[in-house]
Amino acid sequence: MNKKINIILLIATVALADSSELNDFSALLEDATQEITASKLNIDYTPSVVSVLKHEQLSLLGVKTLFEALSLLPGVETSINQVGIKKVIIRGFDNPNNYTFDKAKLLIDGVGIDMGMFSNSSFYLNLPIDIISRIEVLRGPGSALYGTGALNGVINVITTQAARTSDSLFFAGGSNEYLMGGAKKHYDLDDETQMYADIYYQKHNRRIDVDESYIPKEHLMDPSTGELRDYTGDAKTQEALDDYSFALAFKHKNLSFKTRLKNESSGNYYGWDERLEEQKGNRTKQQYIFAEIGYEDYINSDTKIDTKVGYSHLKLHMNAQDFYPAAYRVWIPYDFSIDESEQRFTLESEVQYSAYDNQNIVSGVYFQSLQEMQNSIDDNISPYGKRAIFTQGVKRNIFSAYFRDNIDISDTLDTLLALRFDYYTKEKKLYPSAQFGLVYTPRQMWSFKLNYGHAFRAPSWIEQYSVEYGEDDGTRPGNNSLSAETSDTFEAVAIFKNSDKHHIQANVYYSILSDVIDIDDSQEPGGYKNYSQRSSYGGEIAYTFVPYLQNQFYINASYNETEYETPDKGIKQSMAGVAKFMLKAYYIHYITPSISTSVLLKHIGERPRNQDFDHREENDPLKAYTTLDLTLNLVSSYHWNFHLSAKNIFDASVKYPSYYNRHNGGNIREGRNYLLQGEYKF
């Protein structure tokens, strides 16, 4: 009887539903990753460890943003620092003394999003999934393909600009006064000319209750008059968000153009030094725009040339308040501001040669010019006044050459060889990157991979060119002689597939991180330096089960041990603030062809505290936490889709690492919350 019911539901699902969501789950097991691996191979037949997340899949799970989507992947942990900068930590590679997310590279439609000042890639992590078609994540080294920043991962977001998805209006609303709305539209001007545009706006006014340890104790002293007064704020975080983006794309025959502007304003969360500010509202503003013109054509039937010219501009402004201890339980509040802008020009040209049936050869050249336009810090307490944070007028030119060769040695054995050389003209340093991989497929249902990669991250401008003016000026001096930090990673992967029902992938890895860039406060004035090797090893396993189209189950687990040596005391410990064990799982069930429910579970294990600062409080680890999300989906054949989610339904206590162990138990995050997402397709 149950079998008959399943068959009837299956037939009804295929016949009646707007079933792109269902079909994509089957397609998930047969996915190509042309964008992130520079090949058209199925992800099971590329040496790298790659995961793919799709829009349909994410919407059924109630996922709201790119940042939230990345937290579903094995070996990937998401976090937020004290001023609200989002971090994506892949396989334990992090730096507890670094504000930013700098060990992986983020690309939007193939365009690298990064920043010279902090060497980070966090600008676009708030993108709503409504304009995302798919997310491809390469866990492991990626510099042989993408150069600096791809030290331990590459995240490529393919928006609906690059994919021919349905035109639609979309909207969302939920807890903390969250509102979002937007639209996306494709235009076919003629058989050879297409245009695309999307726009969205989102906002919220999230404020989380915290304890009084975040408030300056007793009295505040006015820095100009010396008079004492009480703290005027409240014990709530300041996380208000205003975020909008606009994109435009054009393609005519072999010529293409794409651009995206993103503008974001937000509060300063827990405050610069994890003491809440008295001011409210949006205090940090950043704007990032990129544009790229491309031309591709076949020179002959076997040779294709692809050339791209790009430009991007970043502007950052931050107002913040901090508190300086004047005496016992007396604090001096002071205001400061940070301004920085930079621009980048890129030129890339590559040739793809496929004359041989068993080879795909790619070679290319790349040029980048990254230039500081303006940077300053100002405050109302120090004697230094308005001053540069790092050397003004700094410019970084990079010349690169690369080569890749995919070779089918036999019906069962494939290889990849990739080499890249990046030369930094100002520093006069050459950084090589490499990848070598083997894929052995003895039977259709089995694949085995071996992969080696060498990758690097160049120093940020803060690390290399920061200026210190004197005692208590709030900065560390840069180190002009810093080298890039590098990684050498070895991976082994096994994959089992049984038709479209079962898909299991298990992998182990070992990484050596050399010339680690970290703070150096061993002498006055402090600064930055390259430290000796650190290591990271672990394993990941993921299982997808699709017994029938009305049921999908997915689970992954990961274990990681990353070594960290504290700069001040030289204490060897596990990476502070990063979970060793994680488990993620979801289940989607179709009640009818149009109505489905999903359950999403995430367990983040215990995270070690930084023993370098154990003098501030007991060195207890951050407790593990488990969240459970429930989503009800209505996918109508009459253009409308709705997704109603209850997130963290059991109101679990979620905490992220406290900067320098300043607060016992970590920084508390949002508890139970609700979200309604809708879309009208036309």
VEXSEVO-983784 format. One record per residue (C-alpha): x, y, z. Coordinates in steps of 0.001 Angstrom, whole numbers, padded with zeros to 6 digits, always signed. Layout:
N
XYZ;...
//
This chain:
682
+000000+000000+000000;+002760+002480+000937;+004575+001654-002272;+001447+002439-004319;+001007+005747-002497;+004627+006662-003222;+004190+005870-006917;+000996+007941-007139;+002685+010886-005397;+005666+010594-007712;+003481+010693-010836;+001451+013604-009454;+004575+015518-008574;+006014+015242-012060;+002719+015956-013778;+001223+018768-011734;+003823+020672-009746;+006037+023534-010676;+008751+020982-010054;+012041+022754-010686;+012821+022416-006998;+012365+018642-007119;+014261+018076-010333;+017187+020124-009115;+017661+017765-006207;+018321+014936-008612;+020510+017207-010694;+022505+018028-007577;+024148+014627-007878;+025174+015294-011481;+026573+018784-011247;+029226+020538-013288;+031338+023376-011936;+032582+025205-014968;+032838+028483-013077;+034884+027522-010025;+037124+024742-011385;+037590+026187-014877;+036390+022906-016393;+033096+021368-017463;+033679+018226-015455;+031178+016817-012986;+032243+017683-009431;+032945+014004-008762;+035589+014004-011507;+037585+017071-010512;+040460+016611-008032;+039316+019495-005796;+036698+019099-003061;+033721+021109-004321;+030184+021578-002970;+027258+023155-004816;+024223+024858-003264;+021260+025835-005451;+018613+028505-005075;+015695+026053-005092;+017309+023948-002412;+018105+026954-000196;+014637+028502-000469;+012996+025231+000611;+015189+025326+003734;+014245+028912+004607;+017766+030228+004057;+017856+034010+003745;+021389+035134+002745;+024665+033946+001255;+026226+034039+004725;+023554+031706+006095;+023820+029369+003096;+027560+028838+003567;+026967+027578+007111;+025320+024431+005650;+028532+023064+004138;+030868+020489+005718;+034008+021978+007254;+032635+025534+007023;+031915+027609+010126;+030455+031116+010080;+031072+033744+012727;+030698+037490+013361;+033286+039636+015107;+032532+042318+017675;+031804+045117+015172;+029677+042936+012902;+032186+041873+010224;+031170+038450+008990;+033734+035656+008805;+033704+032372+006897;+036130+029847+008386;+037011+026863+006197;+038698+023859+007794;+039781+025793+010868;+041971+028373+009118;+041452+031599+011071;+043396+034210+012999;+041960+035176+016412;+043793+038530+016214;+042401+039432+012795;+039079+041232+012430;+038386+039849+009000;+037685+036902+006723;+040919+036573+004734;+041758+032874+004253;+039312+032250+001366;+038420+034171-001779;+034920+035364-002643;+033822+035823-006261;+030542+037195-007568;+029864+035885-011082;+033583+035156-011402;+034689+038637-010264;+036995+038631-007228;+035715+040694-004277;+038542+041712-001992;+040078+044667-000202;+043700+045787+000012;+043290+047434+003416;+042253+044282+005307;+042792+041578+002642;+039224+040422+003250;+036186+039428+001195;+033156+040034+003394;+031328+042793+001487;+028773+040642-000306;+027932+038057+002374;+024551+039735+003026;+023335+039031-000532;+019804+037551-000372;+019399+034159-002012;+016612+035632-004172;+019220+036875-006649;+021516+033838-006284;+021190+030951-008724;+023918+028751-007216;+026875+028813-004865;+030017+026805-005582;+032523+026331-002776;+035967+024836-003249;+037361+023730+000117;+041132+023691+000009;+043815+025539-001967;+042677+027617-004954;+045528+030027-005765;+046578+028045-008847;+043217+029096-010305;+042556+032457-008616;+045787+033841-007168;+046136+035583-003821;+043512+035096-001143;+042466+031590-002217;+044632+030188+000585;+042147+027628+001847;+039006+028041-000202;+037125+029722-003038;+033472+030801-002893;+031917+031616-006250;+028389+033012-006290;+026539+032710-009593;+023715+035214-009494;+020587+035135-011595;+022415+037633-013811;+024483+034756-015191;+021736+032098-015146;+018528+032145-017158;+016159+031859-014216;+012554+033059-014067;+011825+036766-013887;+010180+037633-010602;+009261+040013-007841;+010421+038863-004395;+009921+040004-000830;+010473+038924+002780;+009654+040015+006305;+010369+038727+009761;+011660+039242+013258;+013618+042353+014249;+011647+044481+011783;+013282+042687+008862;+011959+043764+005450;+013271+042958+001995;+011983+043476-001514;+013306+043389-005050;+012926+042292-008647;+014897+040583-011407;+014235+040664-015133;+015800+039291-018335;+015273+040960-021698;+015763+039325-025109;+016270+042290-027419;+016872+039998-030403;+018315+036538-031106;+021854+037703-030313;+021291+040367-027667;+020183+039938-024065;+019951+042225-021067;+019422+041581-017368;+018738+043726-014322;+018067+043084-010659;+017561+045284-007637;+016847+044680-003961;+016628+046534-000679;+016689+044994+002779;+016718+046356+006322;+016333+045264+009909;+016675+046746+013375;+018127+043822+015291;+019066+044566+018907;+020075+041717+021215;+019908+041937+024996;+023301+041490+026680;+024471+041705+030274;+026006+044739+031948;+029565+043534+031398;+029275+045282+027999;+028611+048651+029647;+031434+050874+031039;+031263+050645+034828;+030091+053395+037183;+031044+056755+035611;+032145+058349+032375;+034457+061354+032335;+033976+064028+029703;+037382+064342+027945;+037087+068135+027543;+035697+069181+030947;+036706+066329+033260;+033145+066115+034612;+031630+062742+035527;+028334+061490+034141;+026401+058236+033795;+026323+055963+030732;+023341+057011+028577;+022905+053902+026428;+021209+050580+027128;+022353+046955+027317;+021421+046080+023733;+023577+045521+020665;+023358+047951+017752;+022901+045844+014602;+020573+047892+012385;+021076+047184+008677;+020279+049092+005477;+021473+047294+002372;+020695+047671-001306;+022181+046468-004558;+021622+047035-008258;+022994+044933-011111;+022939+045262-014870;+024235+042875-017545;+024356+043032-021317;+025424+040448-023893;+025626+040880-027654;+027130+038056-029664;+030627+037595-028198;+030688+040825-026203;+029458+041037-022608;+029205+043632-019855;+028227+043256-016195;+028201+045546-013217;+026927+045519-009642;+026701+048219-006996;+026242+047278-003351;+025756+049817-000573;+025493+048753+003054;+025078+050611+006353;+025050+048882+009723;+025455+049368+013437;+028622+048520+015328;+027155+045491+017128;+029036+045110+020456;+031288+048127+019950;+034901+048470+018889;+036310+046980+022098;+033174+045066+023073;+031807+047956+025118;+028443+049132+023816;+028241+052540+022209;+025874+055207+023482;+024944+056258+019940;+022370+054282+017974;+021766+053714+014288;+023949+052893+011311;+027538+053839+012086;+029467+051844+009493;+028954+052422+005774;+030605+050673+002857;+030061+050774-000860;+031493+048419-003449;+030986+048620-007199;+032486+046501-009933;+032168+046423-013698;+033613+044031-016248;+033686+043939-020051;+034371+040580-021694;+034969+039291-025176;+035245+035643-026166;+035523+034018-029568;+036924+031005-031351;+040115+031582-033303;+039480+028222-034935;+037407+025142-034098;+039882+024066-031390;+041039+027375-029918;+038996+029845-027908;+040172+033193-026548;+038541+034933-023588;+039521+038469-022549;+038154+040529-019625;+038753+044074-018447;+037478+045028-015002;+037233+047917-012577;+036114+048047-008943;+035899+050770-006318;+035523+050455-002558;+034562+053155-000089;+034472+052601+003677;+033385+055009+006423;+033041+054146+010089;+032053+056197+013117;+032638+054487+016453;+032883+055132+020161;+035388+053592+022529;+036181+053995+026216;+039595+054653+027741;+040151+053791+031438;+040935+056979+033376;+040854+055513+036887;+039234+052667+038775;+035711+052288+037331;+035995+055644+035577;+036092+055720+031757;+036760+058422+029199;+034415+058021+026190;+035863+059167+022903;+034696+059142+019301;+036753+058233+016277;+036181+057770+012567;+037845+055711+009852;+037724+056513+006140;+039268+054525+003311;+038774+054168-000417;+040603+052184-003073;+040224+051210-006693;+041316+048262-008776;+041888+047708-012500;+042202+044194-013923;+042999+042709-017306;+042923+038997-018068;+043267+037085-021308;+043323+033329-021682;+043415+030793-024480;+041625+027440-024279;+042949+024731-026580;+041058+021470-027106;+042446+019917-030270;+043140+016656-028475;+040228+014505-027372;+041918+013638-024087;+043190+017109-023132;+041882+020555-022285;+044716+023098-022099;+044275+026620-020750;+046951+029301-020544;+046582+032958-019689;+047966+036214-018351;+046540+038519-015707;+047320+042053-014569;+045967+043871-011528;+046596+047386-010278;+045229+048068-006786;+045591+051638-005540;+044777+053422-002287;+042797+056581-002971;+042414+057930+000564;+042663+056656+004131;+042505+058329+007533;+041636+057907+011183;+040542+060753+013441;+039523+060991+017094;+038783+063590+019772;+041190+062402+022467;+044685+061749+021096;+047210+064518+020276;+047787+063138+016772;+044619+064481+015116;+043524+063281+011702;+046164+060941+010314;+046725+058126+007832;+046107+054565+009004;+048617+053197+006511;+050968+054695+003952;+049034+056980+001617;+049289+056521-002128;+050329+052878-001818;+049877+050960-005046;+050146+047252-005683;+050680+045953-009222;+050537+042232-009937;+051582+040463-013134;+050474+036839-013414;+050809+033938-015828;+049059+030594-015499;+048713+027229-017171;+046249+024337-016677;+046024+020957-018344;+043283+018370-017819;+044423+015026-019243;+042357+011863-019650;+045108+009267-019358;+042634+006403-019764;+038942+005656-019380;+039465+005345-015623;+042260+007835-014833;+042254+011648-015200;+044843+014198-014096;+045003+017937-013533;+048142+020068-013546;+047829+023782-012784;+050637+026309-012335;+050452+030030-011661;+053076+032713-011015;+052154+036069-009430;+054801+038810-009385;+054343+041816-007039;+056237+044749-008490;+056386+047000-005383;+057604+044216-003105;+059640+042593-005919;+058406+039161-004880;+057295+036205-006982;+054714+033813-005525;+054183+030476-007317;+051016+028414-006910;+050420+024852-008013;+047848+022088-008058;+048254+018472-009071;+045417+015957-008892;+044458+012433-009900;+040931+011049-010309;+040533+007270-010544;+037140+005856-011527;+037332+002048-011603;+033545+001695-011790;+030735+004103-012551;+029610+004205-008932;+033088+004731-007422;+035593+007594-007700;+038846+008179-005831;+040865+011398-005803;+044297+012520-004695;+045036+016249-004705;+047927+018524-003770;+047845+022310-003784;+050150+025182-002905;+048407+028535-002280;+049132+031961-000764;+047700+035153+000708;+049626+038411+000302;+049854+040726+003346;+047135+043334+003728;+048033+047016+003646;+047362+047244+007396;+049794+044399+008059;+052437+045758+005722;+052143+049557+005678;+050300+050594+008855;+051714+053758+010499;+052170+054155+014256;+052505+057731+015540;+053177+057189+019219;+051882+055688+022444;+048136+055007+022561;+047527+056103+018970;+045493+052920+018473;+047544+051312+015710;+050451+048901+015263;+053246+049663+012805;+053310+047662+009590;+056183+045459+008501;+057485+046197+004999;+059463+042960+004897;+056465+040651+005414;+056165+037704+003048;+052899+036144+001959;+051571+033328+004099;+051382+030052+002185;+049645+026701+002499;+050495+023207+001276;+047504+020875+001317;+047210+017141+000665;+043755+015608+000138;+042327+012133-000444;+038675+011655-001462;+036369+008674-001966;+032933+008974-003626;+030173+006382-003924;+027090+006885-006099;+024167+004534-006542;+021995+005969-009314;+020249+009131-008103;+019362+007770-004684;+022622+007591-002755;+025638+009854-002894;+028409+009593-000308;+031616+011614-000314;+034333+011280+002308;+037662+013077+002368;+040661+013605+004620;+043190+016431+004386;+046407+017728+005891;+047531+021345+005482;+050725+023117+006466;+050451+026886+006880;+053833+028618+006588;+055018+032201+007159;+051866+032870+009176;+051119+036598+009473;+050168+037576+013026;+050651+040400+015507;+053993+040849+017266;+053756+042555+020653;+056957+041037+022013;+058617+044445+021936;+057585+048094+021805;+056200+049244+019521;+054330+046121+018496;+053696+045206+014899;+053355+042200+012606;+055676+039404+011585;+055819+036041+009837;+055628+033119+012258;+056688+029516+011799;+054553+026679+010492;+051142+025713+011771;+049167+022677+010700;+045575+021659+010086;+044159+018193+009520;+040753+016586+009526;+038035+014793+007647;+034619+015482+006130;+031798+013205+005079;+028545+014051+003301;+025606+011804+002402;+022662+012640+000135;+019670+010299-000037;+016792+010849-002488;+014582+007743-002255;+011708+009394-004162;+011193+012884-005455;+008953+013766-002513;+011706+013051+000036;+015256+014353+000235;+017708+013824+003077;+021196+015271+003490;+023721+015069+006322;+027372+016038+006683;+029886+015864+009500;+033384+017262+009843;+036268+017094+012281;+039198+019505+012272;+042281+020069+014401;+044138+023296+013602;+047247+024242+015518;+047653+027800+016746;+050564+029372+018588;+049753+032523+020565;+052005+035461+019603;+052406+036915+023099;+053149+033810+025160;+054031+031223+022530;+051371+028818+023836;+050568+026013+021412;+046867+025267+021382;+043962+024368+019116;+042665+027229+016979;+040806+029555+019337;+037106+030114+018718;+036790+027433+016028;+034769+024232+016463;+036550+020920+016044;+033351+018987+015286;+030310+020074+013269;+027193+018296+012084;+024632+019672+009622;+021533+017900+008275;+018232+018613+006581;+015156+016702+005490;+012583+017887+002943;+009239+016158+002490;+006513+016941-000042;+003086+016509+001528;+001484+017253-001841;+003078+018350-005105;+002696+021987-003999;+003201+021811-000237;+006395+020722+001487;+008066+020982+004856;+011732+021015+005791;+013784+020504+008913;+017300+021974+009141;+019643+021029+011990;+023068+022470+012753;+025318+021361+015602;+028482+023394+016238;+030793+021718+018721;+032767+023150+021597;+035244+025894+020635;+038537+026460+022524;+039240+029783+024214;+042381+031760+023439;+044851+030896+026193;+046899+033990+025417;+044330+035993+027389;+043544+033596+030238;+044496+036314+032737;+041177+038049+032014;+038912+035206+033112;+038759+031462+033489;+039807+029793+030287;+036610+027841+029638;+035765+026831+026068;+032688+028163+024295;+029866+025692+024720;+028516+023663+021835;+025101+024593+020486;+022426+022995+018320;+019799+024863+016317;+016720+023525+014563;+014808+025374+011827;+011376+024436+010460;+010025+025698+007142;+006643+025330+005442;+006733+025786+001657;+003922+026508-000784;+005048+026220-004398;+002074+027180-006540;+001677+026442-010226;+000081+029899-010450;+003367+031797-010168;+003412+032267-006385;+005937+030712-003952;+005870+031179-000167;+008265+029982+002530;+007457+030424+006231;+010311+029598+008631;+010756+029341+012381;+014504+029531+012993;+016262+028260+016106;+012839+027092+017186;+014032+025816+020577;+015734+029155+021339;+019179+027579+021807;+021909+029790+023242;+024145+030643+020285;+027395+032429+021105;+030338+033543+019010;+033884+034078+020292;+034479+037141+022456;+037386+039260+021255;+040400+038632+023524;+038144+036641+025948;+036658+039902+027180;+033259+038366+028007;+032692+035068+029727;+030801+032568+027597;+031164+034515+024336;+028949+037025+022527;+025309+035976+022436;+023524+035863+019094;+019933+035866+017963;+017552+033321+019496;+014242+032146+018070;+013112+034202+015073;+010701+034030+012162;+010871+034690+008444;+008338+034810+005611;+009696+034807+002049;+007614+035161-001096;+008100+035326-004848;+005888+036037-007840;+007279+034647-011110;+006316+036089-014447;
//
